[in-house]
Amino acid sequence: MLVLASASPRRRELLTQAGFSFTVDPAHIPEDPLPGEEPIAYVTRLAREKAQAVYDQLAGADSALAVLGADTTVTLDDQILGKPADGEDAARMLRMLSGRTHRVITGVALVTARAVEAAAEVTTVWFREISGAEIAAYVTTSEPMDKAGAYAIQGRAARWIPRVEGCYFNVVGLPIALVTRLLEDTNF
């Protein structure tokens, strides 16, 4: 049985689109970066911790259990841009991203009775210049509020993104090809 240790509706949609059967049991752990923690280490640590926490709750006698954890962040000049605290924070992040190239990093981890596997996917995203009025209008939609970097590539922010290099699904929140490889590597 595959369990997704995430409440993200985007991750559920992506796994469903890819044809996976799974249940959802979100992990509830602190998501703050450790002092000096690099972005890739940060997201893979969180993915592992989420998957392990749910695995520990559910494992019992089910040796066929596999728990998938994931965490996504946006980085600009090695600064981690997580989910915005409020509308002002979202606007600040969008001003930082305007006219710049940034990286989206998703850590994924799979915990089974046999192993804990973790990996990360990195995608480069180009933003065109965004006006203050565009940012203000976007923030009022509430779309940026639960997204790393304060935007959803699959939503209204798509109009600001002329180019993506790497896995598009990573930017949405779950690199499906990487998840598939982890599942295959663990013979799930």
N, C-alpha and C positions, 0 to 999 in steps of 0.2 A: 504494500500500500504506500503510495506517495502522498506526503503531506506538505503543503506549502505553509511555511512559518511566517506568513505575511498577511496583513489586512489590505494590501494594495489591490484595488479593483483592476488596475492596469496589468499587474502580474497575473491575476486570475484570468483575465481576458487573453493574454498572450499564451499562457499554458493551454487554455482551452482551444484557441485557434490552432495550436501546434498538434492537437490531438491527444494530449495527455489526460488521463483519468487521475483525479487527485481530490483530496479534501483540504480544507483550510483550517488552520489552528494558529492564529497569530501569536508571535512571541512578544513579550512585554519586557524589554530590557532598556537600560539607559543608552542613549545613542550619542553621547558626547565623545569627541576625539580626545585621546590621551595627549598630554603635553608633548609636543614635538613629533607627534605621530604623522607619518607620511600618508597621503590620500589612499594609495593602494592598500597599505597595511591597515588603515582605518576601516575601509569597506569590507575587506576580507575578514577582519576580526569580528566585525558586527554580524556579518553573514554566518560565520561559524558559531558565534554565541547564540544567535537566534535559533539556528537549526539545532544546536545541542540542547538548548533549554526546552524546546518542544519535544525533541527525541527523549530526553530524560523523563518528561511527564507521561509520554505515551508508550514507551518501549515495552514494558511488561513482558509478556510471552510472545509478542509478535516479532519474530525474527525476520519477517519480510518487510519491516518498516523502513522507509527512507524518508528523511525530512530535508526539505530544501529551504535554505535561508538565503536571503538576498538583501543587499543594501546598496543604494546608489547615491553618489555625490557629484557635484560639479566643482571643478577646480579652475581657478584663474590665477596665473602666476604662483602656483603651488598653494594658494589660499583655498581652503575648503569652504564651499558655499552650500550649506545644508538647506533645510526647509526654512522659509522665512518665519520670523516670530509674529509679524503683523504686516499690514499694508505698507507701512513706511519702510520696513526692512525689505520687503519684496521690491519696492521701487528702487531702493539703494542697490540691490543686486542687479536689477535689470539695467540701471545706469552703468554699472561696472561692465556688464556684458556687451553693451551697445557698441557696435563697430569693432568688436574684438573676436578673437578665436579662443575657445576654451575647450577643456576636456570633460567628458562625462565618464565616470568610472563606476562600474557595478561589480561588487564582490558577490560571488555565489558560493555556497557551501552545501554539500550533501553529506548527511550523517546517516550511516547504516550500522548494523551490528558488526560489520567487518572493518569499516574504515570511516575516516572523516576526510573528505576531499574538498579543497577550496581553490578557487581561481578568480581572476579578475579580467574584465573586458574594458578596454579603453577606446573611446570614440572621440574624434575631434569634430567640433561644431563651430561653424562660422555664423556670426550674427551681423546683420547689416546695422547701420545707424538707426536708432530708435529715438523718436522725439519725446520730449517730456509729456506732451499731450497723449501720445500713444501709450506710454508707460502708465500714466494716470488712468486712462480708460481701461487698460488691461487689468490693472490692480482691482478696479471696481467690479470686475467679473468674478472675483474670488478664485479664478482658475490657478493662479500661482501659489496659493496658500499652503498646499500640502505637497509641493514639488521641490525637489532639490534644485537650487539655482533659480527658483521662482518662475519656472516656465514649463509648459507642456508642449513638446514638439508636435504631438498628435492633435493639439488644440489650436487656439487662436494664434499662438506664437509661431506657428508654421510659416506665417507670412514674412517673418524676419529672418528666416534661415535659408540662405541660398545654397548652402553646401554642407554635407556631412561626409566625413571620411571614417569608415568603420561600420560597425553594426548599428543600424537604425534602431532595432529593438532594444539595444542597450540603453539608448537615450530615453526610450519610453519607460524602461525600468527593469527589463529582464532579457539578457542576451540568450535567446532560445537555442542557438547552435551550441553555445558553450554549455548550457544546461544539459542538452542532449548528449554531448560528449561525456560529461560527468556521470550521467546515468548509465551510459554504455560502458564506461571505464569501471564502474562498480558492479557491472552485470545486473543492473536492476531492470 
